[in-house]
Amino acid sequence: MFWLASQGTEHVRPPFQGGFSARPNPGLKAWAMVFYRFAVISSAFAALASIPSSGLEPPSASTTSPSQETAIQPGTVIAGYPIAPTYTLSRYDEDYSFLANPAYRTEPLDLIKYIPLFDWGPLYFVSLGGDIREQYEFIENDNFGLGSVNNHGYWLQRLMWHSDWHFGPLFRAFVQFKSSEEEGRSPGPRPIDRKRLDFNQAFVDFSYPQTNLLADKSWFTLRLGRQMIDLGDERLIAIRAGPNTEQSFDGARLILNWLKARVDLFALWPDEDRSGYFNNNPSQSHESVWGVYSTYPLTTKSTAATLNNIGLDLFYIGFHHDGAHFNAGVGTEVRQSIGGRLWRAHHINGLDFNLLGVYQFGSFDGKQISAFSVAIDAGYKLFNLPGAPRVACSLQVSSGSSSLQGSRLETFNAMFPAGYYYGGGLVGQVGPANAIILQPELDLHPTSTLGVYLKALFVWREDTADGLYNTPGFLILSGTTNSQRYVGWSPELLISQQIGRHLSVSSSYYHFFRGAFLTDNQLGTKDVDYFSAWMSYTF
């Protein structure tokens, strides 16, 4: 699966609005400050990257969702030293309790990853960490040239830092701040580009430890507060890591673990970012999501190749949205999704797959909802060949509405999807609503730290009476534009270099070639060109 899982693309949720506006480009002084800041932080990153790490290979650039991966547990001792946890997008799943043993602290930053609290025992500690991302982004003809014009490059910066407080096995508090800035974008920053300062996550966990009959996780964990969440293959609920401001939710989540199975129950309200300081208000959210998501292992081989395991996910997700916007109109949406997923995770050599089926029902503005989506992903990795190539292909078919005036809404709604399934680098020009999307892919690793990812995206409308939607579900073009089915195709290239454990440098290029649906109209649509380069430092 394409590496950009960690760079998914979603925009803010109000209906797409056109119109043109302009803002003068920043002066030389502003650009000089941007370059100066970038140079200073780059130098600091390079200096920190030169510090010897634990000697282990850097984290993989795999995009397998967390429920697919069965990684070696943190603290597992190999060659006399425990494995440090892989950095995750949410950051709260990282366990540094093994650093209670000073002999396992192998780099300077370990001093802040485990800070003892009093003398109450090894499970009473605080762990500090953060993320810094500097990014240059260029989009020509965003939204196919419709709406606001922005054919200039601009700079994005994202800073996040957190503290993870553990008070024994029963209680925990996790606090993460976020600050995102934009410079040079015309006609100004989008809501996802700028957030001066706010809580990205702030929750408490109440856990009950398992007995020796169970695995190494708590039997249950009740999580209350602001939190990030991803479920399954992230086609329905994902962490919005690509845009400058990530997606958080306010609410409650109950996590149950029994043997190897896991069940998540949740009731959440998406956090709608507003530019400013600590001004996100969950009571102003126009959306809510709730449900149950369960994961069960179908194979339980106790071998070193644990990633060969096959799993089954079953789920129910409810969704409410005031002011939902579809080709059929605007209204209140109450949607229920039921489905299942059969998967085999990425592993060292051989076949991986992901099969997903979702059916949706409910109501929208007096209409009955009846929609579906099916997805098939399959890949094969040849570890023994040069570059360890992985050849893969995915196909997703999501329903659209056959009539504007009918009594049913048949447009599929993915709610909070990861953008990497729908191409476009970090852009998200097309999405899963009313779409047939085919994606062949080739992943190469010339070295253990360098990844080269080639991908193509082919898009058709599932129903020619319905419109074209982007990744977060905005209606871009009405279905009445014409009766053409073919939307277009795009090649994409991503190169990512990991430098030590903490630093990575990446670049992505994408071009969308319009098909008949976009060319056979009088709206003046254009091909989309996209380039981005970014540097991330995680600790």
C-alpha positions as a Python dict, from the first residue, in 0.01 Angstrom:
ca = {
    (1, 'M'): (0, 0, 0),
    (2, 'F'): (125, 344, -83),
    (3, 'W'): (341, 515, 178),
    (4, 'L'): (115, 817, 188),
    (5, 'A'): (-101, 644, 441),
    (6, 'S'): (82, 864, 683),
    (7, 'Q'): (9, 1160, 459),
    (8, 'G'): (-367, 1119, 406),
    (9, 'T'): (-560, 1414, 265),
    (10, 'E'): (-880, 1555, 404),
    (11, 'H'): (-1019, 1908, 397),
    (12, 'V'): (-1264, 2084, 623),
    (13, 'R'): (-1621, 1959, 605),
    (14, 'P'): (-1845, 2248, 484),
    (15, 'P'): (-1977, 2211, 128),
    (16, 'F'): (-1734, 2311, -146),
    (17, 'Q'): (-1766, 2675, -238),
    (18, 'G'): (-1640, 2838, -554),
    (19, 'G'): (-1556, 3199, -618),
    (20, 'F'): (-1236, 3388, -674),
    (21, 'S'): (-1041, 3608, -440),
    (22, 'A'): (-688, 3736, -428),
    (23, 'R'): (-428, 3827, -174),
    (24, 'P'): (-98, 3993, -260),
    (25, 'N'): (199, 3760, -255),
    (26, 'P'): (421, 3804, 53),
    (27, 'G'): (713, 4042, 19),
    (28, 'L'): (1079, 3952, 8),
    (29, 'K'): (1109, 4000, 382),
    (30, 'A'): (841, 3739, 454),
    (31, 'W'): (999, 3489, 216),
    (32, 'A'): (1342, 3555, 365),
    (33, 'M'): (1206, 3473, 710),
    (34, 'V'): (1056, 3149, 579),
    (35, 'F'): (1385, 3039, 423),
    (36, 'Y'): (1579, 3144, 733),
    (37, 'R'): (1349, 2943, 961),
    (38, 'F'): (1370, 2643, 730),
    (39, 'A'): (1752, 2661, 720),
    (40, 'V'): (1785, 2689, 1098),
    (41, 'I'): (1554, 2396, 1166),
    (42, 'S'): (1719, 2190, 891),
    (43, 'S'): (2059, 2246, 1051),
    (44, 'A'): (1925, 2144, 1389),
    (45, 'F'): (1771, 1830, 1239),
    (46, 'A'): (2097, 1736, 1071),
    (47, 'A'): (2289, 1779, 1395),
    (48, 'L'): (2042, 1568, 1590),
    (49, 'A'): (2035, 1304, 1317),
    (50, 'S'): (2411, 1265, 1350),
    (51, 'I'): (2372, 1147, 1708),
    (52, 'P'): (2407, 767, 1711),
    (53, 'S'): (2081, 589, 1766),
    (54, 'S'): (2018, 238, 1889),
    (55, 'G'): (2168, 94, 1571),
    (56, 'L'): (1836, -51, 1461),
    (57, 'E'): (1692, 6, 1116),
    (58, 'P'): (1456, 303, 1095),
    (59, 'P'): (1082, 242, 1102),
    (60, 'S'): (934, 100, 784),
    (61, 'A'): (740, 328, 552),
    (62, 'S'): (462, 69, 531),
    (63, 'T'): (107, 197, 509),
    (64, 'T'): (-55, -106, 662),
    (65, 'S'): (-315, 4, 912),
    (66, 'P'): (-249, -54, 1282),
    (67, 'S'): (-501, -335, 1304),
    (68, 'Q'): (-320, -521, 1026),
    (69, 'E'): (29, -500, 1167),
    (70, 'T'): (142, -743, 1437),
    (71, 'A'): (473, -583, 1524),
    (72, 'I'): (730, -697, 1778),
    (73, 'Q'): (620, -563, 2114),
    (74, 'P'): (823, -276, 2263),
    (75, 'G'): (1066, -403, 2520),
    (76, 'T'): (1122, -737, 2342),
    (77, 'V'): (1486, -822, 2397),
    (78, 'I'): (1693, -897, 2085),
    (79, 'A'): (2071, -938, 2106),
    (80, 'G'): (2059, -815, 2465),
    (81, 'Y'): (1870, -491, 2391),
    (82, 'P'): (1495, -421, 2372),
    (83, 'I'): (1333, -296, 2054),
    (84, 'A'): (1235, 72, 2076),
    (85, 'P'): (874, 134, 1973),
    (86, 'T'): (806, 249, 1618),
    (87, 'Y'): (684, 606, 1601),
    (88, 'T'): (310, 612, 1533),
    (89, 'L'): (84, 885, 1397),
    (90, 'S'): (-122, 902, 1716),
    (91, 'R'): (188, 878, 1942),
    (92, 'Y'): (-14, 742, 2237),
    (93, 'D'): (52, 377, 2146),
    (94, 'E'): (427, 406, 2208),
    (95, 'D'): (544, 229, 2527),
    (96, 'Y'): (875, 340, 2679),
    (97, 'S'): (841, 167, 3015),
    (98, 'F'): (1135, -63, 2930),
    (99, 'L'): (1363, 240, 2969),
    (100, 'A'): (1317, 204, 3344),
    (101, 'N'): (1633, -5, 3311),
    (102, 'P'): (1914, 252, 3256),
    (103, 'A'): (2113, -8, 3060),
    (104, 'Y'): (1858, 17, 2777),
    (105, 'R'): (1898, 395, 2731),
    (106, 'T'): (2116, 407, 2421),
    (107, 'E'): (2072, 764, 2292),
    (108, 'P'): (2050, 1111, 2451),
    (109, 'L'): (1678, 1154, 2379),
    (110, 'D'): (1603, 850, 2596),
    (111, 'L'): (1646, 1086, 2891),
    (112, 'I'): (1310, 1249, 2809),
    (113, 'K'): (1135, 932, 2695),
    (114, 'Y'): (1134, 794, 3050),
    (115, 'I'): (1131, 1033, 3348),
    (116, 'P'): (1051, 853, 3678),
    (117, 'L'): (774, 995, 3895),
    (118, 'F'): (880, 980, 4258),
    (119, 'D'): (996, 634, 4367),
    (120, 'W'): (669, 452, 4324),
    (121, 'G'): (788, 193, 4074),
    (122, 'P'): (877, 149, 3705),
    (123, 'L'): (519, 210, 3583),
    (124, 'Y'): (506, 560, 3734),
    (125, 'F'): (672, 785, 3479),
    (126, 'V'): (623, 1061, 3221),
    (127, 'S'): (739, 1041, 2859),
    (128, 'L'): (793, 1351, 2645),
    (129, 'G'): (799, 1373, 2266),
    (130, 'G'): (717, 1579, 1962),
    (131, 'D'): (697, 1617, 1586),
    (132, 'I'): (823, 1894, 1357),
    (133, 'R'): (734, 1909, 989),
    (134, 'E'): (851, 2171, 738),
    (135, 'Q'): (682, 2146, 397),
    (136, 'Y'): (679, 2321, 61),
    (137, 'E'): (364, 2261, -146),
    (138, 'F'): (270, 2364, -499),
    (139, 'I'): (-73, 2299, -656),
    (140, 'E'): (-163, 2420, -1003),
    (141, 'N'): (-537, 2417, -1082),
    (142, 'D'): (-657, 2287, -746),
    (143, 'N'): (-1006, 2134, -774),
    (144, 'F'): (-947, 2113, -1152),
    (145, 'G'): (-925, 2491, -1181),
    (146, 'L'): (-1266, 2554, -1022),
    (147, 'G'): (-1309, 2790, -726),
    (148, 'S'): (-1029, 2997, -577),
    (149, 'V'): (-713, 3031, -785),
    (150, 'N'): (-383, 2925, -629),
    (151, 'N'): (-104, 2860, -876),
    (152, 'H'): (180, 2959, -643),
    (153, 'G'): (386, 2755, -403),
    (154, 'Y'): (366, 2812, -28),
    (155, 'W'): (525, 2692, 296),
    (156, 'L'): (363, 2493, 575),
    (157, 'Q'): (494, 2424, 922),
    (158, 'R'): (352, 2187, 1183),
    (159, 'L'): (475, 2159, 1542),
    (160, 'M'): (339, 1908, 1791),
    (161, 'W'): (465, 1812, 2132),
    (162, 'H'): (322, 1583, 2398),
    (163, 'S'): (358, 1447, 2748),
    (164, 'D'): (240, 1097, 2842),
    (165, 'W'): (181, 1054, 3217),
    (166, 'H'): (160, 701, 3360),
    (167, 'F'): (41, 652, 3717),
    (168, 'G'): (77, 277, 3746),
    (169, 'P'): (-122, 25, 3540),
    (170, 'L'): (-463, 181, 3618),
    (171, 'F'): (-447, 549, 3526),
    (172, 'R'): (-286, 756, 3251),
    (173, 'A'): (-311, 1108, 3108),
    (174, 'F'): (-197, 1206, 2757),
    (175, 'V'): (-169, 1570, 2646),
    (176, 'Q'): (-57, 1680, 2298),
    (177, 'F'): (-42, 2038, 2169),
    (178, 'K'): (-49, 2143, 1804),
    (179, 'S'): (56, 2456, 1621),
    (180, 'S'): (41, 2494, 1243),
    (181, 'E'): (134, 2788, 1021),
    (182, 'E'): (115, 2879, 651),
    (183, 'E'): (309, 3136, 452),
    (184, 'G'): (262, 3248, 92),
    (185, 'R'): (-65, 3083, -12),
    (186, 'S'): (-303, 3290, -226),
    (187, 'P'): (-584, 3368, -146),
    (188, 'G'): (-484, 3283, 211),
    (189, 'P'): (-469, 2977, 439),
    (190, 'R'): (-736, 2711, 439),
    (191, 'P'): (-876, 2606, 780),
    (192, 'I'): (-656, 2296, 762),
    (193, 'D'): (-344, 2509, 708),
    (194, 'R'): (-335, 2731, 1015),
    (195, 'K'): (-402, 2668, 1382),
    (196, 'R'): (-210, 2896, 1615),
    (197, 'L'): (-222, 2676, 1925),
    (198, 'D'): (-462, 2422, 2069),
    (199, 'F'): (-492, 2075, 2213),
    (200, 'N'): (-455, 1809, 1947),
    (201, 'Q'): (-519, 1541, 2209),
    (202, 'A'): (-601, 1561, 2580),
    (203, 'F'): (-747, 1248, 2735),
    (204, 'V'): (-734, 1024, 3039),
    (205, 'D'): (-729, 644, 3042),
    (206, 'F'): (-878, 424, 3312),
    (207, 'S'): (-752, 68, 3260),
    (208, 'Y'): (-796, -268, 3425),
    (209, 'P'): (-493, -500, 3388),
    (210, 'Q'): (-539, -845, 3245),
    (211, 'T'): (-473, -1164, 3434),
    (212, 'N'): (-205, -1409, 3326),
    (213, 'L'): (-466, -1587, 3111),
    (214, 'L'): (-466, -1297, 2871),
    (215, 'A'): (-222, -1108, 2655),
    (216, 'D'): (0, -818, 2755),
    (217, 'K'): (-265, -547, 2716),
    (218, 'S'): (-528, -422, 2961),
    (219, 'W'): (-853, -611, 2968),
    (220, 'F'): (-1036, -285, 2917),
    (221, 'T'): (-945, 82, 2879),
    (222, 'L'): (-1193, 369, 2909),
    (223, 'R'): (-1062, 676, 2725),
    (224, 'L'): (-1226, 1016, 2785),
    (225, 'G'): (-1138, 1344, 2614),
    (226, 'R'): (-990, 1469, 2287),
    (227, 'Q'): (-820, 1193, 2088),
    (228, 'M'): (-717, 1077, 1743),
    (229, 'I'): (-855, 750, 1614),
    (230, 'D'): (-814, 523, 1313),
    (231, 'L'): (-1008, 205, 1246),
    (232, 'G'): (-924, -92, 1027),
    (233, 'D'): (-786, -4, 686),
    (234, 'E'): (-877, 364, 748),
    (235, 'R'): (-1124, 389, 461),
    (236, 'L'): (-1395, 513, 699),
    (237, 'I'): (-1220, 674, 997),
    (238, 'A'): (-855, 779, 976),
    (239, 'I'): (-597, 1011, 1125),
    (240, 'R'): (-568, 1316, 900),
    (241, 'A'): (-187, 1325, 892),
    (242, 'G'): (-130, 1479, 549),
    (243, 'P'): (-281, 1826, 594),
    (244, 'N'): (-112, 2075, 822),
    (245, 'T'): (-373, 2027, 1095),
    (246, 'E'): (-465, 1674, 1202),
    (247, 'Q'): (-816, 1543, 1272),
    (248, 'S'): (-910, 1497, 1638),
    (249, 'F'): (-1232, 1388, 1806),
    (250, 'D'): (-1390, 1473, 2142),
    (251, 'G'): (-1574, 1202, 2330),
    (252, 'A'): (-1544, 857, 2483),
    (253, 'R'): (-1391, 530, 2370),
    (254, 'L'): (-1398, 190, 2540),
    (255, 'I'): (-1130, -57, 2428),
    (256, 'L'): (-1179, -425, 2517),
    (257, 'N'): (-911, -692, 2472),
    (258, 'W'): (-979, -1062, 2514),
    (259, 'L'): (-708, -1307, 2417),
    (260, 'K'): (-611, -1182, 2068),
    (261, 'A'): (-943, -1012, 1988),
    (262, 'R'): (-1014, -642, 2030),
    (263, 'V'): (-1342, -447, 2039),
    (264, 'D'): (-1369, -66, 2027),
    (265, 'L'): (-1689, 113, 2130),
    (266, 'F'): (-1693, 488, 2070),
    (267, 'A'): (-1908, 802, 2070),
    (268, 'L'): (-1722, 1100, 1924),
    (269, 'W'): (-1760, 1451, 1785),
    (270, 'P'): (-1503, 1570, 1527),
    (271, 'D'): (-1295, 1864, 1638),
    (272, 'E'): (-1347, 2144, 1383),
    (273, 'D'): (-1033, 2357, 1375),
    (274, 'R'): (-1057, 2733, 1381),
    (275, 'S'): (-755, 2956, 1334),
    (276, 'G'): (-660, 3105, 1669),
    (277, 'Y'): (-569, 2999, 2021),
    (278, 'F'): (-760, 2729, 2211),
    (279, 'N'): (-1088, 2815, 2039),
    (280, 'N'): (-1203, 2473, 1913),
    (281, 'N'): (-1545, 2406, 2063),
    (282, 'P'): (-1691, 2053, 2036),
    (283, 'S'): (-2041, 2188, 2106),
    (284, 'Q'): (-2026, 2371, 1771),
    (285, 'S'): (-1959, 2056, 1572),
    (286, 'H'): (-2221, 1971, 1310),
    (287, 'E'): (-2116, 1606, 1299),
    (288, 'S'): (-2104, 1308, 1533),
    (289, 'V'): (-1994, 948, 1492),
    (290, 'W'): (-2049, 641, 1709),
    (291, 'G'): (-2024, 266, 1678),
    (292, 'V'): (-1851, -64, 1747),
    (293, 'Y'): (-1541, -194, 1567),
    (294, 'S'): (-1407, -544, 1637),
    (295, 'T'): (-1097, -729, 1516),
    (296, 'Y'): (-1055, -1107, 1542),
    (297, 'P'): (-755, -1323, 1447),
    (298, 'L'): (-838, -1619, 1223),
    (299, 'T'): (-489, -1772, 1243),
    (300, 'T'): (-281, -1787, 1559),
    (301, 'K'): (55, -1928, 1456),
    (302, 'S'): (307, -1873, 1735),
    (303, 'T'): (603, -1831, 1500),
    (304, 'A'): (843, -1546, 1431),
    (305, 'A'): (647, -1464, 1114),
    (306, 'T'): (353, -1323, 1310),
    (307, 'L'): (264, -1085, 1026),
    (308, 'N'): (141, -1384, 826),
    (309, 'N'): (-171, -1393, 1042),
    (310, 'I'): (-511, -1342, 882),
    (311, 'G'): (-771, -1131, 1056),
    (312, 'L'): (-1142, -1049, 1035),
    (313, 'D'): (-1299, -713, 1123),
    (314, 'L'): (-1672, -661, 1184),
    (315, 'F'): (-1820, -319, 1251),
    (316, 'Y'): (-2117, -88, 1287),
    (317, 'I'): (-2070, 291, 1254),
    (318, 'G'): (-2337, 559, 1297),
    (319, 'F'): (-2296, 910, 1157),
    (320, 'H'): (-2496, 1233, 1193),
    (321, 'H'): (-2431, 1547, 988),
    (322, 'D'): (-2631, 1870, 985),
    (323, 'G'): (-2603, 2040, 648),
    (324, 'A'): (-2470, 1745, 447),
    (325, 'H'): (-2421, 1832, 79),
    (326, 'F'): (-2480, 1584, -204),
    (327, 'N'): (-2577, 1604, -570),
    (328, 'A'): (-2934, 1539, -451),
    (329, 'G'): (-2936, 1848, -226),
    (330, 'V'): (-2852, 1975, 123),
    (331, 'G'): (-3004, 1839, 444),
    (332, 'T'): (-2960, 1648, 767),
    (333, 'E'): (-2792, 1311, 722),
    (334, 'V'): (-2829, 1018, 964),
    (335, 'R'): (-2636, 724, 822),
    (336, 'Q'): (-2567, 373, 955),
    (337, 'S'): (-2280, 163, 816),
    (338, 'I'): (-2236, -209, 867),
    (339, 'G'): (-1961, -418, 715),
    (340, 'G'): (-1669, -654, 739),
    (341, 'R'): (-1310, -682, 636),
    (342, 'L'): (-1084, -982, 574),
    (343, 'W'): (-712, -908, 566),
    (344, 'R'): (-365, -1049, 561),
    (345, 'A'): (-98, -799, 657),
    (346, 'H'): (224, -702, 482),
    (347, 'H'): (500, -942, 572),
    (348, 'I'): (856, -1021, 470),
    (349, 'N'): (774, -1221, 159),
    (350, 'G'): (462, -1325, -26),
    (351, 'L'): (98, -1222, -52),
    (352, 'D'): (-96, -959, 140),
    (353, 'F'): (-461, -870, 83),
    (354, 'N'): (-748, -661, 212),
    (355, 'L'): (-1115, -723, 129),
    (356, 'L'): (-1373, -470, 251),
    (357, 'G'): (-1750, -455, 216),
    (358, 'V'): (-1978, -180, 354),
    (359, 'Y'): (-2354, -127, 332),
    (360, 'Q'): (-2514, 200, 442),
    (361, 'F'): (-2873, 285, 531),
    (362, 'G'): (-3051, 571, 706),
    (363, 'S'): (-3216, 900, 608),
    (364, 'F'): (-3129, 1225, 432),
    (365, 'D'): (-3368, 1517, 384),
    (366, 'G'): (-3673, 1291, 360),
    (367, 'K'): (-3497, 1031, 146),
    (368, 'Q'): (-3396, 680, 247),
    (369, 'I'): (-3024, 604, 226),
    (370, 'S'): (-2915, 285, 50),
    (371, 'A'): (-2547, 284, -47),
    (372, 'F'): (-2252, 47, -67),
    (373, 'S'): (-1877, 23, -117),
    (374, 'V'): (-1655, -278, -187),
    (375, 'A'): (-1276, -271, -203),
    (376, 'I'): (-1012, -529, -296),
    (377, 'D'): (-642, -467, -230),
    (378, 'A'): (-375, -726, -309),
    (379, 'G'): (3, -713, -311),
    (380, 'Y'): (300, -944, -345),
    (381, 'K'): (644, -869, -206),
    (382, 'L'): (959, -1029, -349),
    (383, 'F'): (1206, -979, -69),
    (384, 'N'): (1485, -1177, -236),
    (385, 'L'): (1498, -956, -548),
    (386, 'P'): (1703, -634, -565),
    (387, 'G'): (1504, -347, -421),
    (388, 'A'): (1259, -586, -249),
    (389, 'P'): (979, -489, -492),
    (390, 'R'): (615, -510, -394),
    (391, 'V'): (364, -519, -679),
    (392, 'A'): (9, -433, -581),
    (393, 'C'): (-330, -335, -719),
    (394, 'S'): (-649, -211, -558),
    (395, 'L'): (-1004, -166, -683),
    (396, 'Q'): (-1281, 19, -500),
    (397, 'V'): (-1640, 58, -620),
    (398, 'S'): (-1862, 299, -426),
    (399, 'S'): (-2222, 369, -519),
    (400, 'G'): (-2374, 689, -653),
    (401, 'S'): (-2735, 805, -683),
    (402, 'S'): (-2920, 724, -1002),
    (403, 'S'): (-3173, 1008, -971),
    (404, 'L'): (-3193, 1358, -822),
    (405, 'Q'): (-3568, 1336, -768),
    (406, 'G'): (-3596, 980, -638),
    (407, 'S'): (-3693, 871, -288),
    (408, 'R'): (-3349, 722, -214),
    (409, 'L'): (-2999, 862, -170),
    (410, 'E'): (-2755, 604, -303),
    (411, 'T'): (-2434, 808, -270),
    (412, 'F'): (-2176, 639, -49),
    (413, 'N'): (-2025, 850, 231),
    (414, 'A'): (-1681, 746, 362),
    (415, 'M'): (-1710, 1000, 650),
    (416, 'F'): (-1345, 1049, 756),
    (417, 'P'): (-1133, 853, 503),
    (418, 'A'): (-758, 842, 454),
    (419, 'G'): (-665, 1032, 140),
    (420, 'Y'): (-386, 799, 26),
    (421, 'Y'): (-639, 552, -116),
    (422, 'Y'): (-753, 810, -369),
    (423, 'G'): (-426, 941, -506),
    (424, 'G'): (-320, 1296, -549),
    (425, 'G'): (-27, 1315, -312),
    (426, 'L'): (-157, 1531, -31),
    (427, 'V'): (-428, 1688, -244),
    (428, 'G'): (-730, 1456, -249),
    (429, 'Q'): (-885, 1573, -578),
    (430, 'V'): (-1115, 1271, -604),
    (431, 'G'): (-1282, 1058, -340),
    (432, 'P'): (-1477, 736, -286),
    (433, 'A'): (-1830, 874, -330),
    (434, 'N'): (-1987, 766, -662),
    (435, 'A'): (-1656, 632, -788),
    (436, 'I'): (-1481, 335, -942),
    (437, 'I'): (-1111, 365, -860),
    (438, 'L'): (-838, 135, -992),
    (439, 'Q'): (-480, 171, -862),
    (440, 'P'): (-179, -35, -975),
    (441, 'E'): (132, 25, -766),
    (442, 'L'): (501, -63, -743),
    (443, 'D'): (704, -14, -424),
    (444, 'L'): (1085, -36, -425),
    (445, 'H'): (1343, -19, -146),
    (446, 'P'): (1690, 19, -303),
    (447, 'T'): (1828, 44, 52),
    (448, 'S'): (1684, -23, 396),
    (449, 'T'): (1624, 350, 441),
    (450, 'L'): (1517, 460, 90),
    (451, 'G'): (1168, 405, -49),
    (452, 'V'): (1054, 470, -407),
    (453, 'Y'): (681, 441, -472),
    (454, 'L'): (515, 447, -815),
    (455, 'K'): (140, 458, -848),
    (456, 'A'): (-132, 522, -1106),
    (457, 'L'): (-493, 615, -1041),
    (458, 'F'): (-783, 559, -1283),
    (459, 'V'): (-1123, 706, -1193),
    (460, 'W'): (-1476, 659, -1330),
    (461, 'R'): (-1814, 768, -1196),
    (462, 'E'): (-2014, 471, -1067),
    (463, 'D'): (-2343, 634, -1173),
    (464, 'T'): (-2348, 901, -1445),
    (465, 'A'): (-2648, 1076, -1285),
    (466, 'D'): (-2445, 1160, -974),
    (467, 'G'): (-2163, 1412, -943),
    (468, 'L'): (-1790, 1411, -870),
    (469, 'Y'): (-1676, 1431, -506),
    (470, 'N'): (-1331, 1487, -358),
    (471, 'T'): (-1174, 1289, -74),
    (472, 'P'): (-1349, 1457, 221),
    (473, 'G'): (-1682, 1434, 37),
    (474, 'F'): (-1728, 1782, -112),
    (475, 'L'): (-1934, 1792, -432),
    (476, 'I'): (-1696, 1931, -698),
    (477, 'L'): (-1911, 1894, -1012),
    (478, 'S'): (-2281, 1816, -1047),
    (479, 'G'): (-2396, 1501, -1222),
    (480, 'T'): (-2594, 1715, -1464),
    (481, 'T'): (-2267, 1842, -1619),
    (482, 'N'): (-2275, 1562, -1878),
    (483, 'S'): (-2331, 1187, -1908),
    (484, 'Q'): (-1965, 1089, -1943),
    (485, 'R'): (-1838, 824, -1699),
    (486, 'Y'): (-1458, 853, -1730),
    (487, 'V'): (-1311, 1114, -1492),
    (488, 'G'): (-940, 1074, -1570),
    (489, 'W'): (-615, 923, -1454),
    (490, 'S'): (-296, 1029, -1277),
    (491, 'P'): (57, 895, -1230),
    (492, 'E'): (228, 962, -899),
    (493, 'L'): (584, 931, -768),
    (494, 'L'): (700, 947, -408),
    (495, 'I'): (1058, 922, -281),
    (496, 'S'): (1126, 898, 92),
    (497, 'Q'): (1462, 883, 269),
    (498, 'Q'): (1491, 794, 637),
    (499, 'I'): (1796, 945, 810),
    (500, 'G'): (1855, 778, 1143),
    (501, 'R'): (1564, 703, 1372),
    (502, 'H'): (1419, 1053, 1390),
    (503, 'L'): (1459, 1236, 1059),
    (504, 'S'): (1295, 1173, 721),
    (505, 'V'): (1297, 1370, 394),
    (506, 'S'): (1031, 1308, 127),
    (507, 'S'): (910, 1443, -204),
    (508, 'S'): (600, 1372, -412),
    (509, 'Y'): (487, 1460, -766),
    (510, 'Y'): (144, 1403, -919),
    (511, 'H'): (-38, 1502, -1239),
    (512, 'F'): (-408, 1443, -1306),
    (513, 'F'): (-502, 1404, -1673),
    (514, 'R'): (-869, 1488, -1726),
    (515, 'G'): (-1107, 1238, -1880),
    (516, 'A'): (-1424, 1293, -2081),
    (517, 'F'): (-1636, 1397, -1780),
    (518, 'L'): (-1399, 1686, -1705),
    (519, 'T'): (-1322, 1790, -2063),
    (520, 'D'): (-1673, 1766, -2212),
    (521, 'N'): (-1818, 2077, -2045),
    (522, 'Q'): (-1812, 2457, -2062),
    (523, 'L'): (-1670, 2511, -1713),
    (524, 'G'): (-1306, 2548, -1814),
    (525, 'T'): (-1167, 2267, -1601),
    (526, 'K'): (-793, 2203, -1619),
    (527, 'D'): (-543, 1928, -1544),
    (528, 'V'): (-399, 1934, -1191),
    (529, 'D'): (-26, 1955, -1122),
    (530, 'Y'): (110, 1892, -772),
    (531, 'F'): (453, 1891, -611),
    (532, 'S'): (551, 1873, -246),
    (533, 'A'): (870, 1828, -46),
    (534, 'W'): (879, 1794, 330),
    (535, 'M'): (1110, 1713, 615),
    (536, 'S'): (994, 1558, 943),
    (537, 'Y'): (1172, 1519, 1273),
    (538, 'T'): (1009, 1294, 1533),
    (539, 'F'): (1124, 1228, 1887),
}
